[in-house]
Amino acid sequence: MTLLEHMDRLVYASRLDRIVFMQFQPRTLRWIPLLVVAALVAGYVILARTPSVFVRDFWIGWLLFYGAVLAAYFVRLAGPRFTPTARNPLDERELTVKVRAHAIAGMLLAGMTMLGCFYMATAGLPGLWHPQGWYDWFNLGFAIQAAAVLLPTWVASWLEPRAADDSEE
C-alpha cells in the first residue's frame, strides 16, 4: 500500500471526508453557539486582564479565546447549510433562511459594534476599561470576525424548525 493510499484511508477513518466533501447532515445548533460566545468573551477578558505573556492565566485565556474562534468555524460547518454543493444546491427554504439569518446577524453585529464604538469613545472619561495596546485591538478584531461567522449560524438554527431526531447533546 502506498503512502497516498494510507493517507486516504486515514481521512476516511477519521471521518474528515464528511467535512471535506460536505457529506454530513446539517443540524440546528441552538445552544452550542452560546457556549462558544461565552468562551470567546471569557477568553478575551482573561487576555485583556493579563499583563504578561509569562503568566499562566495568559495562556489559559489564549487557549480559550482562540479555541472559541476556531470552534466558531466548526460550528458554522456543522450548523444549517449556507453553502451549496454541486450535488445539493440550496432550495428555496434554505435560501430564505440563509438570507434572513445573515440580515438579522448583520443588524445585530452592526448594532453591537456601533455600541462598542460609542463605549470606546467615552470609556476614558469615567475610568472604564478600554483596549490599551495593539494586542487587545488585534484580539478584538478576531472576536468580531468570529461573531460574524457564528451569528448567522445561531440565528438560522433558531429560524429553522427543530427536527425530531436532532439531538445536540
DRENMITI-25286 format. One line per 5 residues: number of its first residue (from 1); for each residue x, y, z of N, C-alpha, C, O, CB. Coordinates in Angstrom, 1 decimal. Glycine has a CB too. Layout:
N
NUM) X Y Z X Y Z X Y Z X Y Z X Y Z | ...
END
This chain:
169
1) 0.8 -1.2 0.0 0.0 0.0 0.0 0.9 1.2 0.0 1.9 1.3 0.8 -1.0 0.0 1.2 | 0.6 2.2 -0.8 1.4 3.4 -1.0 1.1 4.4 0.1 0.1 4.2 0.9 1.2 4.0 -2.3 | 1.9 5.4 0.2 1.7 6.5 1.2 0.4 7.2 1.0 -0.4 7.5 1.9 2.8 7.5 1.2 | 0.0 7.4 -0.3 -1.2 8.1 -0.6 -2.4 7.3 -0.2 -3.5 7.8 0.2 -1.3 8.5 -2.1 | -2.3 6.0 -0.4 -3.4 5.1 0.0 -3.6 5.1 1.5 -4.7 5.1 2.0 -3.2 3.7 -0.5
6) -2.5 5.1 2.2 -2.6 5.2 3.7 -3.2 6.5 4.2 -4.0 6.6 5.1 -1.2 5.1 4.3 | -2.8 7.6 3.5 -3.4 8.9 3.8 -4.9 9.0 3.5 -5.6 9.5 4.3 -2.6 10.0 3.1 | -5.2 8.3 2.4 -6.6 8.3 2.0 -7.5 7.5 3.0 -8.6 7.9 3.4 -6.8 7.7 0.6 | -6.9 6.4 3.5 -7.6 5.6 4.5 -7.7 6.3 5.8 -8.7 6.2 6.5 -6.9 4.3 4.7 | -6.7 7.1 6.2 -6.7 7.9 7.4 -7.8 9.0 7.3 -8.5 9.2 8.3 -5.4 8.6 7.6
11) -8.0 9.6 6.2 -9.1 10.6 6.0 -10.4 10.0 6.2 -11.3 10.5 6.9 -9.0 11.3 4.7 | -10.6 8.8 5.7 -11.9 8.2 5.8 -12.1 7.6 7.2 -13.2 7.6 7.7 -12.1 7.0 4.8 | -11.1 7.1 7.8 -11.2 6.6 9.2 -11.4 7.7 10.2 -12.1 7.4 11.2 -9.9 5.8 9.6 | -10.9 8.8 10.0 -11.1 9.9 10.9 -12.4 10.7 10.6 -12.7 11.6 11.4 -9.9 10.9 10.9 | -13.1 10.4 9.6 -14.4 11.0 9.2 -14.2 12.4 8.7 -15.2 13.2 8.6 -15.3 11.0 10.4
16) -13.0 12.8 8.3 -12.8 14.1 7.8 -13.4 14.2 6.4 -13.6 15.3 5.9 -11.3 14.4 7.7 | -13.6 13.1 5.7 -14.2 13.1 4.4 -15.6 13.8 4.5 -16.1 14.4 3.5 -14.3 11.7 3.8 | -16.3 13.6 5.6 -17.6 14.2 5.7 -17.6 15.7 5.7 -18.5 16.4 5.2 -18.3 13.7 7.0 | -16.5 16.3 6.2 -16.4 17.8 6.2 -15.9 18.2 4.9 -16.4 19.2 4.3 -15.4 18.2 7.3 | -14.9 17.5 4.3 -14.3 17.9 3.1 -15.3 17.9 1.9 -15.3 18.8 1.1 -13.0 17.1 2.7
21) -16.0 16.8 1.9 -17.0 16.6 0.8 -18.4 17.0 1.1 -19.3 16.7 0.3 -17.0 15.1 0.4 | -18.5 17.6 2.3 -19.8 18.1 2.7 -20.9 17.0 2.7 -22.0 17.2 2.2 -20.3 19.3 1.8 | -20.6 15.9 3.3 -21.5 14.7 3.3 -22.0 14.5 4.7 -22.2 13.4 5.1 -20.7 13.5 2.8 | -22.4 15.5 5.4 -23.0 15.4 6.7 -24.3 16.1 6.7 -24.6 16.9 5.9 -22.1 16.0 7.8 | -25.1 15.6 7.6 -26.5 16.2 7.8 -26.4 17.5 8.5 -25.9 17.5 9.7 -27.4 15.2 8.5
26) -26.9 18.6 8.0 -26.9 19.9 8.7 -27.8 19.8 10.0 -28.8 19.1 9.9 -27.3 21.0 7.8 | -27.4 20.4 11.0 -28.1 20.4 12.3 -28.5 21.8 12.7 -27.9 22.8 12.4 -27.3 19.7 13.4 | -29.5 21.8 13.5 -29.8 23.1 14.2 -29.1 23.2 15.5 -29.4 22.4 16.4 -31.4 23.2 14.4 | -28.2 24.0 15.6 -27.3 24.2 16.8 -27.8 25.4 17.5 -27.4 26.5 17.3 -25.8 24.3 16.4 | -28.7 25.2 18.5 -29.4 26.3 19.2 -28.6 26.8 20.4 -28.6 28.0 20.6 -30.8 25.9 19.6
31) -27.9 25.9 21.1 -27.3 26.3 22.3 -25.8 26.2 22.3 -25.1 26.9 23.1 -27.8 25.5 23.5 | -25.2 25.5 21.4 -23.8 25.4 21.3 -23.1 26.7 20.9 -22.1 27.1 21.5 -23.4 24.3 20.2 | -23.7 27.5 20.0 -23.1 28.8 19.7 -23.1 29.7 20.9 -22.2 30.6 21.0 -23.9 29.5 18.6 | -24.0 29.6 21.8 -24.0 30.4 23.1 -22.8 30.1 23.9 -22.1 30.9 24.5 -25.3 30.2 23.9 | -22.4 28.8 24.0 -21.2 28.4 24.7 -20.0 28.9 24.1 -19.0 29.3 24.7 -21.2 26.8 24.8
36) -20.0 28.9 22.7 -18.8 29.4 22.0 -18.6 30.9 22.2 -17.5 31.4 22.4 -18.9 29.1 20.5 | -19.8 31.7 22.2 -19.7 33.1 22.5 -19.2 33.4 23.9 -18.4 34.3 24.2 -21.1 33.8 22.3 | -19.7 32.6 24.9 -19.3 32.7 26.3 -17.8 32.4 26.4 -17.1 33.2 27.1 -20.1 31.8 27.2 | -17.3 31.4 25.7 -15.8 31.1 25.8 -15.0 32.2 25.1 -14.0 32.6 25.6 -15.5 29.8 25.1 | -15.6 32.8 24.0 -14.9 33.9 23.3 -14.8 35.1 24.3 -13.7 35.7 24.3 -15.7 34.3 22.1
41) -15.9 35.5 24.9 -15.9 36.6 25.8 -15.0 36.4 27.0 -14.2 37.2 27.4 -17.3 37.0 26.3 | -15.1 35.2 27.6 -14.2 34.9 28.8 -12.8 34.9 28.4 -11.9 35.4 29.2 -14.6 33.5 29.4 | -12.4 34.3 27.3 -11.0 34.3 26.8 -10.5 35.7 26.6 -9.4 36.0 26.9 -10.9 33.5 25.6 | -11.3 36.5 26.0 -10.9 37.9 25.7 -10.7 38.7 27.0 -9.7 39.4 27.2 -12.0 38.6 24.9 | -11.6 38.5 28.0 -11.4 39.2 29.3 -10.1 38.7 30.0 -9.4 39.5 30.5 -12.7 38.9 30.2
46) -9.9 37.4 30.0 -8.7 36.9 30.6 -7.4 37.5 29.9 -6.5 37.9 30.6 -8.6 35.4 30.6 | -7.5 37.5 28.6 -6.3 38.0 27.8 -6.1 39.5 28.1 -5.0 40.0 28.2 -6.5 37.8 26.3 | -7.2 40.2 28.2 -7.1 41.7 28.4 -6.6 42.0 29.8 -6.0 43.1 30.0 -8.4 42.4 28.1 | -6.9 41.2 30.8 -6.5 41.5 32.1 -5.2 41.0 32.5 -4.6 41.4 33.5 -7.5 40.9 33.1 | -4.6 40.1 31.7 -3.3 39.5 32.0 -2.2 40.5 31.5 -2.2 40.8 30.3 -3.1 38.1 31.4
51) -1.3 40.9 32.3 -0.3 41.9 31.9 0.9 41.3 31.1 1.6 42.0 30.4 0.3 42.6 33.1 | 1.2 40.0 31.2 2.4 39.5 30.6 2.1 38.1 30.0 1.2 37.4 30.4 3.5 39.4 31.7 | 3.0 37.8 29.0 2.9 36.5 28.4 3.4 35.4 29.3 3.1 34.2 29.1 3.7 36.5 27.1 | 4.2 35.8 30.3 4.8 34.8 31.1 4.0 34.3 32.3 4.4 33.6 33.2 6.1 35.3 31.7 | 2.7 34.7 32.3 1.8 34.4 33.4 0.9 33.2 32.8 0.5 33.2 31.7 0.9 35.6 33.8
56) 0.6 32.3 33.7 -0.2 31.1 33.3 -1.6 31.5 32.8 -2.1 30.9 31.9 -0.3 30.1 34.5 | -2.2 32.5 33.4 -3.5 33.0 33.0 -3.6 33.5 31.6 -4.6 33.3 30.9 -4.0 34.1 33.9 | -2.5 34.0 31.1 -2.4 34.5 29.7 -2.6 33.3 28.8 -3.4 33.4 27.8 -1.1 35.1 29.4 | -2.0 32.2 29.1 -2.1 31.0 28.2 -3.4 30.3 28.3 -4.0 29.8 27.3 -1.0 30.0 28.5 | -4.0 30.4 29.5 -5.4 29.9 29.6 -6.4 30.7 28.8 -7.2 30.2 28.1 -5.8 29.8 31.1
61) -6.2 32.0 28.9 -7.1 32.9 28.1 -6.8 32.8 26.6 -7.8 32.8 25.8 -6.8 34.4 28.5 | -5.6 32.6 26.2 -5.2 32.5 24.8 -5.9 31.2 24.3 -6.4 31.2 23.2 -3.7 32.4 24.6 | -5.8 30.1 25.0 -6.4 28.8 24.5 -7.9 28.9 24.5 -8.5 28.4 23.5 -5.9 27.7 25.4 | -8.5 29.6 25.5 -9.9 29.7 25.5 -10.4 30.6 24.4 -11.4 30.3 23.7 -10.4 30.3 26.8 | -9.7 31.7 24.2 -10.2 32.7 23.1 -10.0 32.1 21.7 -10.9 32.1 20.9 -9.4 34.0 23.3
66) -8.8 31.7 21.4 -8.5 31.2 20.1 -9.1 29.8 19.8 -9.4 29.5 18.7 -7.0 31.1 19.8 | -9.4 29.1 20.9 -10.2 27.8 20.7 -11.6 28.1 20.3 -12.2 27.4 19.5 -10.1 27.0 22.0 | -12.2 29.2 20.9 -13.5 29.6 20.6 -13.6 30.2 19.2 -14.6 30.0 18.5 -14.0 30.7 21.6 | -12.5 30.9 18.7 -12.5 31.4 17.4 -12.5 30.2 16.4 -13.3 30.2 15.4 -11.2 32.3 17.1 | -11.7 29.2 16.7 -11.7 28.0 15.8 -13.0 27.3 15.9 -13.5 26.8 14.9 -10.5 27.1 16.2
71) -13.6 27.2 17.1 -14.8 26.5 17.2 -16.0 27.2 16.5 -16.9 26.5 16.0 -15.2 26.4 18.7 | -15.9 28.5 16.3 -16.9 29.2 15.6 -17.0 28.7 14.2 -18.0 28.6 13.6 -16.6 30.7 15.6 | -15.8 28.5 13.6 -15.8 28.0 12.2 -16.3 26.5 12.1 -17.0 26.2 11.1 -14.4 28.1 11.6 | -16.0 25.7 13.1 -16.5 24.3 13.1 -18.0 24.3 13.3 -18.7 23.5 12.7 -15.8 23.5 14.1 | -18.5 25.2 14.1 -20.0 25.3 14.3 -20.6 25.7 13.0 -21.7 25.3 12.7 -20.3 26.3 15.5
76) -20.0 26.6 12.3 -20.5 27.1 11.0 -20.6 25.9 10.1 -21.6 25.8 9.3 -19.6 28.2 10.5 | -19.7 25.0 10.1 -19.7 23.9 9.2 -20.8 22.9 9.6 -21.4 22.2 8.7 -18.3 23.2 9.1 | -21.0 22.7 10.9 -21.9 21.7 11.4 -23.3 22.2 11.5 -24.2 21.4 11.6 -21.4 21.2 12.7 | -23.5 23.5 11.4 -24.8 24.0 11.5 -25.7 24.0 10.2 -25.4 23.2 9.3 -24.7 25.5 12.0 | -26.7 24.8 10.1 -27.5 24.8 8.9 -26.7 25.1 7.7 -25.7 25.8 7.7 -28.6 25.9 9.1
81) -27.2 24.6 6.5 -26.4 24.7 5.3 -26.5 26.1 4.7 -27.6 26.6 4.6 -26.9 23.7 4.2 | -25.4 26.8 4.5 -25.4 28.1 3.8 -24.7 28.0 2.5 -24.9 28.9 1.6 -24.6 29.1 4.7 | -23.9 27.0 2.2 -23.1 26.8 1.0 -23.7 25.7 0.2 -23.7 24.6 0.7 -21.6 26.6 1.4 | -24.0 26.0 -1.1 -24.5 24.9 -1.9 -23.3 24.0 -2.4 -22.2 24.5 -2.5 -25.3 25.4 -3.1 | -23.6 22.8 -2.7 -22.6 21.9 -3.3 -23.1 21.5 -4.7 -24.2 21.9 -5.1 -22.3 20.6 -2.5
86) -22.2 20.9 -5.5 -22.6 20.5 -6.8 -23.7 19.5 -6.8 -24.6 19.6 -7.7 -21.4 19.9 -7.6 | -23.7 18.6 -5.9 -24.8 17.6 -5.8 -26.1 18.1 -5.1 -27.2 17.7 -5.4 -24.3 16.4 -5.1 | -25.9 19.0 -4.2 -27.0 19.5 -3.4 -27.1 21.0 -3.4 -26.6 21.7 -2.5 -26.9 19.0 -1.9 | -27.7 21.6 -4.4 -27.9 23.1 -4.3 -28.9 23.5 -3.2 -29.7 22.6 -2.8 -28.4 23.6 -5.7 | -28.9 24.7 -2.8 -29.8 25.2 -1.8 -31.2 25.3 -2.4 -31.4 25.8 -3.5 -29.3 26.5 -1.2
91) -32.2 24.8 -1.7 -33.6 25.0 -2.1 -34.1 26.4 -1.7 -33.4 27.1 -1.0 -34.5 23.8 -1.6 | -35.4 26.7 -2.0 -35.9 28.0 -1.7 -36.0 28.2 -0.2 -35.7 29.3 0.3 -37.3 28.1 -2.3 | -36.3 27.2 0.6 -36.4 27.4 2.0 -35.1 27.7 2.6 -34.9 28.6 3.5 -37.0 26.1 2.7 | -34.0 26.9 2.2 -32.7 27.2 2.7 -32.1 28.5 2.3 -31.5 29.2 3.1 -31.7 26.1 2.2 | -32.5 29.0 1.1 -32.1 30.3 0.7 -32.7 31.4 1.5 -32.1 32.4 1.9 -32.4 30.5 -0.8
96) -34.0 31.2 1.8 -34.7 32.2 2.6 -34.2 32.2 4.0 -34.0 33.3 4.6 -36.2 31.8 2.7 | -33.9 31.1 4.6 -33.3 31.0 5.9 -31.9 31.7 5.9 -31.6 32.4 6.8 -33.2 29.6 6.5 | -31.1 31.4 4.9 -29.8 32.0 4.8 -29.9 33.5 4.7 -29.1 34.2 5.4 -29.1 31.4 3.6 | -30.7 34.0 3.9 -30.9 35.5 3.7 -31.3 36.1 5.0 -30.8 37.1 5.4 -31.8 35.8 2.6 | -32.4 35.6 5.6 -32.9 36.1 6.9 -31.9 36.1 8.0 -31.7 37.0 8.8 -34.2 35.4 7.3
101) -31.2 34.9 8.1 -30.2 34.8 9.1 -29.0 35.8 9.0 -28.6 36.4 9.9 -29.6 33.4 9.2 | -28.5 36.0 7.7 -27.5 36.9 7.5 -27.9 38.4 7.7 -27.2 39.2 8.2 -26.9 36.8 6.1 | -29.2 38.7 7.4 -29.7 40.0 7.6 -29.8 40.3 9.1 -29.4 41.4 9.6 -31.1 40.2 6.9 | -30.4 39.4 9.9 -30.6 39.6 11.3 -29.2 39.6 12.0 -29.0 40.5 12.8 -31.4 38.5 11.9 | -28.3 38.7 11.6 -27.0 38.7 12.2 -26.2 40.0 11.9 -25.5 40.5 12.7 -26.2 37.5 11.8
106) -26.4 40.4 10.7 -25.7 41.7 10.3 -26.2 42.9 11.1 -25.4 43.7 11.5 -25.8 41.9 8.8 | -27.5 42.9 11.3 -28.0 44.0 12.1 -27.5 43.9 13.5 -27.2 44.9 14.1 -29.6 44.0 12.0 | -27.5 42.7 14.1 -27.0 42.6 15.5 -25.6 42.9 15.6 -25.2 43.6 16.5 -27.3 41.1 15.9 | -24.8 42.4 14.6 -23.3 42.7 14.7 -23.0 44.2 14.5 -22.2 44.8 15.2 -22.6 41.9 13.6 | -23.7 44.8 13.6 -23.5 46.3 13.3 -24.0 47.1 14.6 -23.3 48.0 15.0 -24.3 46.8 12.1
111) -25.1 46.7 15.2 -25.5 47.4 16.4 -24.6 47.2 17.6 -24.3 48.2 18.3 -26.9 46.9 16.8 | -24.1 46.0 17.8 -23.1 45.8 18.8 -21.8 46.5 18.6 -21.2 47.0 19.5 -22.8 44.3 19.0 | -21.4 46.5 17.3 -20.1 47.2 17.0 -20.3 48.7 17.2 -19.4 49.4 17.6 -19.7 46.9 15.6 | -21.5 49.2 16.8 -21.7 50.7 17.0 -21.8 51.0 18.5 -21.2 52.0 18.8 -23.1 51.0 16.3 | -22.4 50.2 19.3 -22.4 50.5 20.7 -21.0 50.4 21.3 -20.6 51.2 22.2 -23.3 49.5 21.4
116) -20.2 49.4 20.8 -18.8 49.3 21.2 -18.0 50.5 20.8 -17.1 50.9 21.6 -18.2 48.1 20.6 | -18.3 51.1 19.7 -17.5 52.3 19.3 -17.9 53.5 20.2 -17.0 54.2 20.6 -17.8 52.7 17.8 | -19.2 53.6 20.5 -19.6 54.7 21.4 -19.0 54.5 22.8 -18.5 55.4 23.5 -21.1 54.8 21.5 | -18.9 53.2 23.2 -18.3 52.9 24.5 -16.8 53.3 24.5 -16.3 53.9 25.5 -18.6 51.5 24.9 | -16.1 52.9 23.5 -14.7 53.1 23.4 -14.4 54.6 23.4 -13.4 55.0 23.9 -14.1 52.4 22.2
121) -15.3 55.4 22.7 -15.0 56.8 22.7 -15.2 57.5 24.0 -14.5 58.5 24.3 -15.9 57.4 21.7 | -16.0 56.9 24.9 -16.3 57.6 26.2 -15.7 56.8 27.3 -15.9 57.2 28.5 -17.8 57.7 26.4 | -15.1 55.7 27.1 -14.6 54.8 28.2 -13.5 55.5 29.0 -13.3 55.2 30.2 -14.1 53.5 27.7 | -12.7 56.4 28.4 -11.6 57.0 29.1 -12.1 58.1 30.1 -11.4 58.4 31.0 -10.7 57.6 28.1 | -13.2 58.6 29.9 -13.7 59.7 30.7 -14.0 59.2 32.2 -13.4 59.8 33.1 -15.0 60.3 30.1
126) -14.9 58.3 32.4 -15.1 57.9 33.7 -14.2 56.8 34.3 -14.3 56.3 35.4 -16.5 57.3 33.9 | -13.1 56.5 33.5 -12.2 55.5 34.0 -12.5 54.1 33.7 -12.0 53.2 34.4 -11.9 55.7 35.4 | -13.4 53.8 32.8 -13.8 52.5 32.4 -12.7 51.8 31.6 -11.9 52.5 31.1 -15.2 52.5 31.7 | -12.8 50.5 31.5 -11.8 49.7 30.7 -12.0 50.0 29.3 -13.1 50.1 28.8 -11.9 48.3 31.1 | -10.9 50.0 28.5 -10.9 50.0 27.1 -9.6 49.4 26.6 -8.7 49.4 27.4 -11.1 51.5 26.5
131) -9.6 48.9 25.4 -8.4 48.2 24.9 -7.2 49.2 25.0 -7.2 50.3 24.5 -8.6 47.7 23.4 | -6.1 48.7 25.5 -4.9 49.5 25.7 -3.9 49.4 24.6 -3.6 50.4 24.0 -4.3 49.2 27.1 | -3.4 48.2 24.4 -2.3 48.0 23.4 -2.8 47.4 22.1 -4.0 47.2 22.0 -1.2 47.1 24.0 | -1.9 47.2 21.3 -2.2 46.7 19.9 -2.7 45.3 20.1 -3.6 44.8 19.3 -1.0 46.7 19.0 | -2.3 44.5 21.1 -2.7 43.1 21.2 -4.2 43.0 21.6 -4.9 42.1 21.1 -1.9 42.4 22.3
136) -4.7 44.0 22.4 -6.1 44.0 22.8 -7.0 44.3 21.5 -8.0 43.7 21.3 -6.4 45.0 23.9 | -6.5 45.2 20.7 -7.2 45.6 19.5 -7.2 44.4 18.5 -8.2 44.2 17.8 -6.7 46.9 18.9 | -6.1 43.8 18.4 -5.9 42.6 17.5 -6.9 41.5 17.9 -7.6 41.0 17.0 -4.4 42.1 17.6 | -7.0 41.2 19.2 -7.9 40.2 19.6 -9.4 40.6 19.5 -10.2 39.8 19.2 -7.6 39.9 21.1 | -9.6 41.9 19.6 -11.0 42.4 19.4 -11.4 42.2 17.9 -12.6 41.9 17.7 -11.1 43.9 19.8
141) -10.5 42.4 17.0 -10.8 42.2 15.6 -11.1 40.7 15.4 -12.0 40.4 14.6 -9.6 42.6 14.7 | -10.3 39.8 16.0 -10.7 38.4 15.8 -12.0 38.0 16.5 -12.7 37.2 15.9 -9.5 37.5 16.5 | -12.4 38.7 17.6 -13.6 38.4 18.2 -14.8 38.9 17.3 -15.8 38.2 17.2 -13.7 39.2 19.6 | -14.7 40.0 16.7 -15.7 40.5 15.7 -15.8 39.6 14.5 -16.9 39.3 14.1 -15.4 41.9 15.3 | -14.7 39.1 14.0 -14.7 38.1 12.9 -15.4 36.8 13.3 -16.1 36.3 12.5 -13.3 37.9 12.4
146) -15.1 36.3 14.5 -15.7 35.1 15.0 -17.2 35.3 15.2 -18.0 34.4 14.8 -15.1 34.6 16.3 | -17.6 36.4 15.7 -19.0 36.7 15.8 -19.7 36.8 14.5 -20.9 36.4 14.4 -19.2 38.0 16.6 | -19.0 37.3 13.5 -19.6 37.4 12.2 -19.8 36.1 11.5 -20.7 35.9 10.7 -18.8 38.3 11.3 | -19.0 35.1 11.9 -19.2 33.8 11.4 -20.2 33.0 12.2 -21.0 32.2 11.6 -17.8 33.0 11.4 | -20.3 33.2 13.5 -21.1 32.5 14.4 -22.6 32.9 14.4 -23.5 32.1 14.5 -20.5 32.5 15.8
151) -22.8 34.2 14.4 -24.1 34.8 14.5 -25.1 34.3 13.4 -26.3 33.9 13.8 -24.1 36.3 14.5 | -24.8 34.2 12.1 -25.7 33.7 11.2 -26.1 32.3 11.4 -27.2 31.9 11.2 -25.2 33.9 9.8 | -25.1 31.5 11.8 -25.4 30.1 12.1 -26.4 30.0 13.3 -27.3 29.2 13.3 -24.1 29.3 12.4 | -26.2 30.8 14.3 -27.0 30.8 15.5 -28.4 31.2 15.2 -29.4 30.6 15.6 -26.4 31.6 16.6 | -28.5 32.3 14.4 -29.9 32.8 14.0 -30.6 31.8 13.1 -31.8 31.6 13.3 -29.7 34.2 13.3
156) -29.9 31.2 12.2 -30.5 30.2 11.3 -31.0 29.0 12.0 -32.0 28.4 11.7 -29.6 29.8 10.2 | -30.2 28.6 13.0 -30.7 27.5 13.9 -32.0 27.8 14.6 -32.8 26.8 14.8 -29.6 27.1 14.9 | -32.2 29.0 15.0 -33.5 29.3 15.6 -34.6 29.6 14.6 -35.7 29.4 15.0 -33.3 30.5 16.5 | -34.2 29.9 13.4 -35.3 30.1 12.4 -35.8 28.8 11.8 -37.0 28.7 11.4 -34.7 31.0 11.3 | -35.0 27.8 11.8 -35.4 26.5 11.3 -36.2 25.7 12.3 -35.9 25.8 13.5 -34.2 25.7 10.8
161) -37.1 24.9 11.9 -37.8 24.1 12.8 -36.9 23.0 13.3 -36.1 22.5 12.5 -39.1 23.4 12.2 | -37.0 22.6 14.5 -36.2 21.5 15.1 -36.6 20.2 14.6 -37.8 19.8 14.7 -36.2 21.6 16.7 | -35.7 19.4 14.1 -36.0 18.0 13.6 -36.3 17.1 14.8 -35.8 17.4 15.9 -34.9 17.5 12.8 | -37.1 16.1 14.6 -37.4 15.2 15.7 -36.2 14.4 16.2 -36.1 14.1 17.4 -38.5 14.2 15.2 | -35.3 14.0 15.3 -34.2 13.2 15.7 -32.9 14.0 15.9 -31.8 13.4 16.0 -34.0 12.0 14.8
166) -33.0 15.3 15.9 -31.8 16.2 16.0 -31.5 16.3 17.5 -32.1 17.1 18.2 -32.1 17.5 15.4 | -30.5 15.6 18.0 -30.0 15.7 19.4 -28.7 16.4 19.4 -27.8 16.0 18.8 -29.9 14.3 20.1 | -28.7 17.5 20.2 -27.5 18.3 20.3 -26.5 17.8 21.3 -25.3 18.0 21.1 -27.9 19.8 20.6 | -26.9 17.2 22.3 -26.0 16.8 23.4 -25.5 15.4 23.1 -24.7 14.9 23.8 -26.7 16.7 24.7
END
